[in-house]
Amino acid sequence: MLTERPIPDLAETTGTTAIALDFETASAAPGAVCSIGLAWIGGAGRVTHRAHRLVRPRDMRFAPMNIAIHGIQPHDVEHEPEFPGIWDELLPHLEATPLLLAHNAPFDIGVLRDVLTAYGLPWPSLRFLCTVKIARAQWPDLPDHKLPTVAGHLGLDLDHHAADSDAAACAGIALGAMAESGAAGFDDLLPRLGIQAGKLEPGYHEPCTSASQRRAAFRRQRLPAWLRQR
């Protein structure tokens, strides 16, 4: 049975320093969100709240591969609200929080952009971090930096592809990196690891990048135009 956890009242989350977000999708179609998981990190450096909401996708066609990944089926969400109804609850939290976290942020931020665009909703203004990049920088010797691998390395509980569990593990990875690096907070952690936060604003997206990505981009810009196109 799929367990839902409500999004807390904004007043309950005062002092939040970051929110970790995880989406599960019914298919590759824009607007196909079927589950949202959230984890709030408080000023004391711990996860203070978790939420899990089922979502009725705009397009109710579920791909078999997606069902095999997360186990959510059409009958689980047929009576749930579509994304805009849940967005009305979530947006005030994002507006009040300095940072959004996601493990493999290109996927989750891409899903967010696509579902907002599909419903004609403006993109919010926020900064975000990819905890895959944090994990690669902090623990370079792990065999890979997938969520189960990093969560296992840190001893974090994980029910993989249960969106709130994934979000809590994502938050735990960020907290673990801060603890092991001795960073006092996210603004201290990022320069230690050479990571630059991404940005999302209405009509604008800038990815979260690592130092190696920025060096590669700089070298590419210095090449002649005919070589940059190869």
Residue, then its C-alpha position, 0 to 999 in steps of 0.5 A: m500500500l502506498t503511504e501518503r504524508p501531507i505537506p506540512d504547514l509553512a509555519e511548521t518548517t521555519g528555519t529550513t535550510a534546504i528541501a530535497l525533492d524527488f519525482e516519480t513519473a508515469s511515462a516520458a510525457p511532459g506533465a506525467v508526474c505521478s508521485i512527489g517526495l520531499a524532505w526538509i532540512g532544518g537549521a540543526g542539520r537534520v531532516t525535520h519533515r517528510a512528505h509524499r503525495l500521489v499525483r494524477p498525471r495529465d496523461m494517464r497512460f503509464a509506461p510498463m517500464n515506469i510501473a516496474i521501477h516505482g510500482i505506481q499504477p493508474h488505479d493508485v492515482e485516479h482520484e488524486p489531484e493533478f499537479p497544479g493542486i499540489w503545486d499550490e501547497l508546495l510553492p510557498h515552501l520553495e519560495a521560503t527556502p534558499l535551496l532545493l536538492a535533488h539526486n540527479a538534478p537534471f532529471d528532477i529539475g527537468v521534470l519540474r520545468d516540463v510539468l509546469t510548462a505543460y500546465g502553463l504555470p511559471w517557473p519559480s525562482l530558486r537555487f538547486l544542487c545535484t547531490v550526485k555531484i556532491a557525492r562524486a566530489q566528496w566520495p570519488d572512490l565509490p564504485d558509482h554514485k547512484l542513490p542506493t550506492v551512496a545511501g548504503h555507504l552512509g548507512l541511510d535507510l532507503d526504500h528506493h523509488a518511494a519518492d519520500s524515501d529517495a528525497a530523505a536519502c538525498a538530504g542525508i547525502a548532503l548532510g553527510a558531505m557537510a559532516e565529513s568535510g567539516a563544512a558549516g553549511f551549504d555556502d561553506l560546502l560548495p566552494r570546498l567541493g568546487i560545485q556551483a548551484g544551478k538556477l531556475e527562474p521564469g524562462y531561465h535555467e542554469p544547471c548545477t555544475s562541478a569544477s571539472q565541468r566548468r574547466a571542460a566548458f572553458r577549454r571548449q570555448r577557447l577552441p576555434a569555432w570549427l572544432r567546437q562543432r565537432 
